[in-house]
Amino acid sequence: MITAEQIREARDKAFEAYRKKKQIPTHFVDAAQTDFRAGWSAALEFLFRELVEDDNDKA
């Protein structure tokens, strides 16, 4: 059976091969990953606050 770790490793290996083929600098990838994570973090925090405030309004 294929594990999540094996899928993750295969995906990372394929992406790294693509990055090298297209000659995308590593720092661009790192910056994009940081922005992506920060965006998701902000979105989740917003949703959490909206849910908490909505629950507080109903209480």
N, CA, C and O atoms as a printed pandas DataFrame, in Angstrom:
     atom_number atom_name residue_name chain_id  residue_number  x_coord  y_coord  z_coord
0              1         N          MET        A               1    0.838   -1.183    0.000
1              2        CA          MET        A               1    0.000    0.000    0.000
2              3         C          MET        A               1    0.884    1.248    0.000
3              4         O          MET        A               1    1.913    1.296    0.674
4              5         N          ILE        A               2    0.470    2.236   -0.755
5              6        CA          ILE        A               2    1.230    3.482   -0.844
6              7         C          ILE        A               2    0.847    4.370    0.333
7              8         O          ILE        A               2   -0.331    4.550    0.641
8              9         N          THR        A               3    1.865    4.919    0.979
9             10        CA          THR        A               3    1.617    5.776    2.140
10            11         C          THR        A               3    1.621    7.245    1.729
11            12         O          THR        A               3    2.080    7.602    0.644
12            13         N          ALA        A               4    1.109    8.072    2.602
13            14        CA          ALA        A               4    1.103    9.516    2.361
14            15         C          ALA        A               4    2.533   10.043    2.237
15            16         O          ALA        A               4    2.802   10.948    1.447
16            17         N          GLU        A               5    3.430    9.481    3.008
17            18        CA          GLU        A               5    4.837    9.894    2.952
18            19         C          GLU        A               5    5.438    9.593    1.579
19            20         O          GLU        A               5    6.173   10.416    1.034
20            21         N          GLN        A               6    5.138    8.435    1.023
21            22        CA          GLN        A               6    5.653    8.082   -0.298
22            23         C          GLN        A               6    5.090    9.015   -1.370
23            24         O          GLN        A               6    5.806    9.413   -2.289
24            25         N          ILE        A               7    3.826    9.358   -1.252
25            26        CA          ILE        A               7    3.215   10.293   -2.202
26            27         C          ILE        A               7    3.884   11.652   -2.091
27            28         O          ILE        A               7    4.203   12.274   -3.104
28            29         N          ARG        A               8    4.097   12.113   -0.875
29            30        CA          ARG        A               8    4.747   13.401   -0.639
30            31         C          ARG        A               8    6.159   13.415   -1.217
31            32         O          ARG        A               8    6.559   14.388   -1.856
32            33         N          GLU        A               9    6.904   12.349   -0.999
33            34        CA          GLU        A               9    8.264   12.272   -1.519
34            35         C          GLU        A               9    8.276   12.272   -3.045
35            36         O          GLU        A               9    9.106   12.946   -3.655
36            37         N          ALA        A              10    7.368   11.528   -3.664
37            38        CA          ALA        A              10    7.284   11.478   -5.121
38            39         C          ALA        A              10    6.908   12.843   -5.689
39            40         O          ALA        A              10    7.468   13.278   -6.695
40            41         N          ARG        A              11    5.959   13.516   -5.042
41            42        CA          ARG        A              11    5.544   14.853   -5.485
42            43         C          ARG        A              11    6.699   15.841   -5.381
43            44         O          ARG        A              11    6.945   16.619   -6.302
44            45         N          ASP        A              12    7.405   15.807   -4.251
45            46        CA          ASP        A              12    8.533   16.715   -4.055
46            47         C          ASP        A              12    9.637   16.449   -5.069
47            48         O          ASP        A              12   10.242   17.386   -5.589
48            49         N          LYS        A              13    9.901   15.183   -5.351
49            50        CA          LYS        A              13   10.927   14.818   -6.323
50            51         C          LYS        A              13   10.539   15.295   -7.729
51            52         O          LYS        A              13   11.373   15.823   -8.464
52            53         N          ALA        A              14    9.275   15.104   -8.089
53            54        CA          ALA        A              14    8.803   15.545   -9.406
54            55         C          ALA        A              14    8.854   17.061   -9.522
55            56         O          ALA        A              14    9.239   17.591  -10.564
56            57         N          PHE        A              15    8.467   17.765   -8.458
57            58        CA          PHE        A              15    8.509   19.225   -8.497
58            59         C          PHE        A              15    9.943   19.727   -8.614
59            60         O          PHE        A              15   10.218   20.660   -9.368
60            61         N          GLU        A              16   10.848   19.114   -7.874
61            62        CA          GLU        A              16   12.246   19.536   -7.930
62            63         C          GLU        A              16   12.818   19.331   -9.330
63            64         O          GLU        A              16   13.569   20.174   -9.820
64            65         N          ALA        A              17   12.473   18.223   -9.974
65            66        CA          ALA        A              17   12.927   17.972  -11.343
66            67         C          ALA        A              17   12.358   19.036  -12.289
67            68         O          ALA        A              17   13.070   19.532  -13.161
68            69         N          TYR        A              18   11.096   19.380  -12.120
69            70        CA          TYR        A              18   10.469   20.412  -12.949
70            71         C          TYR        A              18   11.131   21.768  -12.706
71            72         O          TYR        A              18   11.407   22.506  -13.652
72            73         N          ARG        A              19   11.385   22.096  -11.430
73            74        CA          ARG        A              19   12.025   23.369  -11.089
74            75         C          ARG        A              19   13.389   23.491  -11.745
75            76         O          ARG        A              19   13.733   24.545  -12.280
76            77         N          LYS        A              20   14.165   22.416  -11.704
77            78        CA          LYS        A              20   15.493   22.438  -12.322
78            79         C          LYS        A              20   15.391   22.545  -13.835
79            80         O          LYS        A              20   16.169   23.265  -14.461
80            81         N          LYS        A              21   14.436   21.835  -14.427
81            82        CA          LYS        A              21   14.259   21.864  -15.877
82            83         C          LYS        A              21   13.905   23.272  -16.347
83            84         O          LYS        A              21   14.429   23.746  -17.355
84            85         N          LYS        A              22   13.021   23.933  -15.617
85            86        CA          LYS        A              22   12.587   25.287  -15.973
86            87         C          LYS        A              22   13.525   26.363  -15.425
87            88         O          LYS        A              22   13.335   27.548  -15.695
88            89         N          GLN        A              23   14.523   25.958  -14.665
89            90        CA          GLN        A              23   15.522   26.849  -14.071
90            91         C          GLN        A              23   14.871   27.932  -13.198
91            92         O          GLN        A              23   15.196   29.115  -13.300
92            93         N          ILE        A              24   13.960   27.497  -12.352
93            94        CA          ILE        A              24   13.312   28.403  -11.405
94            95         C          ILE        A              24   14.182   28.470  -10.154
95            96         O          ILE        A              24   14.437   27.440   -9.529
96            97         N          PRO        A              25   14.638   29.656   -9.781
97            98        CA          PRO        A              25   15.488   29.775   -8.588
98            99         C          PRO        A              25   14.771   29.287   -7.326
99           100         O          PRO        A              25   13.571   29.501   -7.155
100          101         N          THR        A              26   15.516   28.642   -6.467
101          102        CA          THR        A              26   14.959   28.090   -5.228
102          103         C          THR        A              26   14.332   29.176   -4.372
103          104         O          THR        A              26   13.291   28.947   -3.755
104          105         N          HIS        A              27   14.946   30.359   -4.320
105          106        CA          HIS        A              27   14.391   31.406   -3.457
106          107         C          HIS        A              27   13.024   31.888   -3.957
107          108         O          HIS        A              27   12.220   32.364   -3.156
108          109         N          PHE        A              28   12.743   31.778   -5.254
109          110        CA          PHE        A              28   11.406   32.101   -5.751
110          111         C          PHE        A              28   10.389   31.099   -5.208
111          112         O          PHE        A              28    9.297   31.471   -4.779
112          113         N          VAL        A              29   10.765   29.844   -5.235
113          114        CA          VAL        A              29    9.876   28.784   -4.745
114          115         C          VAL        A              29    9.641   28.953   -3.253
115          116         O          VAL        A              29    8.507   28.848   -2.784
116          117         N          ASP        A              30   10.700   29.213   -2.511
117          118        CA          ASP        A              30   10.571   29.418   -1.065
118          119         C          ASP        A              30    9.652   30.604   -0.756
119          120         O          ASP        A              30    8.809   30.520    0.136
120          121         N          ALA        A              31    9.814   31.701   -1.490
121          122        CA          ALA        A              31    8.981   32.884   -1.272
122          123         C          ALA        A              31    7.518   32.577   -1.595
123          124         O          ALA        A              31    6.616   32.998   -0.871
124          125         N          ALA        A              32    7.290   31.845   -2.677
125          126        CA          ALA        A              32    5.913   31.498   -3.054
126          127         C          ALA        A              32    5.276   30.596   -2.003
127          128         O          ALA        A              32    4.101   30.764   -1.676
128          129         N          GLN        A              33    6.032   29.647   -1.473
129          130        CA          GLN        A              33    5.502   28.758   -0.438
130          131         C          GLN        A              33    5.169   29.545    0.827
131          132         O          GLN        A              33    4.149   29.295    1.470
132          133         N          THR        A              34    6.021   30.484    1.177
133          134        CA          THR        A              34    5.783   31.310    2.360
134          135         C          THR        A              34    4.517   32.143    2.174
135          136         O          THR        A              34    3.686   32.223    3.079
136          137         N          ASP        A              35    4.370   32.763    1.003
137          138        CA          ASP        A              35    3.174   33.564    0.719
138          139         C          ASP        A              35    1.924   32.702    0.751
139          140         O          ASP        A              35    0.893   33.113    1.282
140          141         N          PHE        A              36    2.015   31.509    0.183
141          142        CA          PHE        A              36    0.873   30.594    0.147
142          143         C          PHE        A              36    0.452   30.211    1.554
143          144         O          PHE        A              36   -0.731   30.252    1.891
144          145         N          ARG        A              37    1.425   29.839    2.371
145          146        CA          ARG        A              37    1.110   29.454    3.752
146          147         C          ARG        A              37    0.534   30.622    4.533
147          148         O          ARG        A              37   -0.421   30.454    5.292
148          149         N          ALA        A              38    1.112   31.812    4.350
149          150        CA          ALA        A              38    0.611   32.990    5.060
150          151         C          ALA        A              38   -0.814   33.313    4.627
151          152         O          ALA        A              38   -1.639   33.712    5.450
152          153         N          GLY        A              39   -1.105   33.144    3.350
153          154        CA          GLY        A              39   -2.454   33.394    2.854
154          155         C          GLY        A              39   -3.458   32.434    3.451
155          156         O          GLY        A              39   -4.539   32.846    3.871
156          157         N          TRP        A              40   -3.112   31.148    3.495
157          158        CA          TRP        A              40   -4.016   30.163    4.091
158          159         C          TRP        A              40   -4.189   30.422    5.578
159          160         O          TRP        A              40   -5.290   30.297    6.113
160          161         N          SER        A              41   -3.114   30.778    6.233
161          162        CA          SER        A              41   -3.192   31.053    7.661
162          163         C          SER        A              41   -4.127   32.230    7.920
163          164         O          SER        A              41   -4.952   32.180    8.832
164          165         N          ALA        A              42   -4.001   33.286    7.125
165          166        CA          ALA        A              42   -4.853   34.460    7.297
166          167         C          ALA        A              42   -6.315   34.115    6.996
167          168         O          ALA        A              42   -7.219   34.565    7.700
168          169         N          ALA        A              43   -6.540   33.325    5.962
169          170        CA          ALA        A              43   -7.909   32.945    5.605
170          171         C          ALA        A              43   -8.549   32.110    6.711
171          172         O          ALA        A              43   -9.704   32.335    7.071
172          173         N          LEU        A              44   -7.810   31.159    7.245
173          174        CA          LEU        A              44   -8.346   30.317    8.313
174          175         C          LEU        A              44   -8.604   31.118    9.579
175          176         O          LEU        A              44   -9.600   30.895   10.266
176          177         N          GLU        A              45   -7.715   32.046    9.888
177          178        CA          GLU        A              45   -7.916   32.892   11.064
178          179         C          GLU        A              45   -9.168   33.745   10.889
179          180         O          GLU        A              45   -9.948   33.909   11.828
180          181         N          PHE        A              46   -9.362   34.291    9.681
181          182        CA          PHE        A              46  -10.554   35.089    9.404
182          183         C          PHE        A              46  -11.822   34.256    9.597
183          184         O          PHE        A              46  -12.767   34.692   10.255
184          185         N          LEU        A              47  -11.833   33.059    9.020
185          186        CA          LEU        A              47  -13.005   32.192    9.142
186          187         C          LEU        A              47  -13.271   31.826   10.597
187          188         O          LEU        A              47  -14.419   31.819   11.041
188          189         N          PHE        A              48  -12.216   31.523   11.331
189          190        CA          PHE        A              48  -12.367   31.180   12.743
190          191         C          PHE        A              48  -12.980   32.341   13.512
191          192         O          PHE        A              48  -13.900   32.152   14.308
192          193         N          ARG        A              49  -12.464   33.545   13.272
193          194        CA          ARG        A              49  -12.999   34.717   13.970
194          195         C          ARG        A              49  -14.464   34.954   13.613
195          196         O          ARG        A              49  -15.276   35.289   14.476
196          197         N          GLU        A              50  -14.795   34.775   12.328
197          198        CA          GLU        A              50  -16.181   34.943   11.907
198          199         C          GLU        A              50  -17.088   33.933   12.611
199          200         O          GLU        A              50  -18.182   34.286   13.051
200          201         N          LEU        A              51  -16.645   32.695   12.718
201          202        CA          LEU        A              51  -17.444   31.670   13.381
202          203         C          LEU        A              51  -17.598   31.964   14.858
203          204         O          LEU        A              51  -18.687   31.816   15.413
204          205         N          VAL        A              52  -16.529   32.374   15.494
205          206        CA          VAL        A              52  -16.574   32.671   16.927
206          207         C          VAL        A              52  -17.479   33.874   17.171
207          208         O          VAL        A              52  -18.307   33.846   18.082
208          209         N          GLU        A              53  -17.334   34.935   16.366
209          210        CA          GLU        A              53  -18.173   36.102   16.552
210          211         C          GLU        A              53  -19.640   35.767   16.293
211          212         O          GLU        A              53  -20.525   36.256   16.996
212          213         N          ASP        A              54  -19.897   34.931   15.281
213          214        CA          ASP        A              54  -21.266   34.529   14.978
214          215         C          ASP        A              54  -21.864   33.751   16.147
215          216         O          ASP        A              54  -23.015   33.977   16.521
216          217         N          ASP        A              55  -21.091   32.844   16.718
217          218        CA          ASP        A              55  -21.553   32.086   17.882
218          219         C          ASP        A              55  -21.790   33.002   19.087
219          220         O          ASP        A              55  -22.750   32.818   19.835
220          221         N          ASN        A              56  -20.919   33.975   19.265
221          222        CA          ASN        A              56  -21.080   34.904   20.378
222          223         C          ASN        A              56  -22.331   35.761   20.188
223          224         O          ASN        A              56  -23.025   36.072   21.156
224          225         N          ASP        A              57  -22.619   36.143   18.939
225          226        CA          ASP        A              57  -23.809   36.949   18.661
226          227         C          ASP        A              57  -25.088   36.151   18.939
227          228         O          ASP        A              57  -26.090   36.705   19.390
228          229         N          LYS        A              58  -25.038   34.853   18.665
229          230        CA          LYS        A              58  -26.210   33.997   18.859
230          231         C          LYS        A              58  -26.441   33.667   20.334
231          232         O          LYS        A              58  -27.559   33.354   20.745
232          233         N          ALA        A              59  -25.366   33.743   21.124
233          234        CA          ALA        A              59  -25.463   33.346   22.534
234          235         C          ALA        A              59  -26.173   34.373   23.386
235          236         O          ALA        A              59  -26.328   34.175   24.591
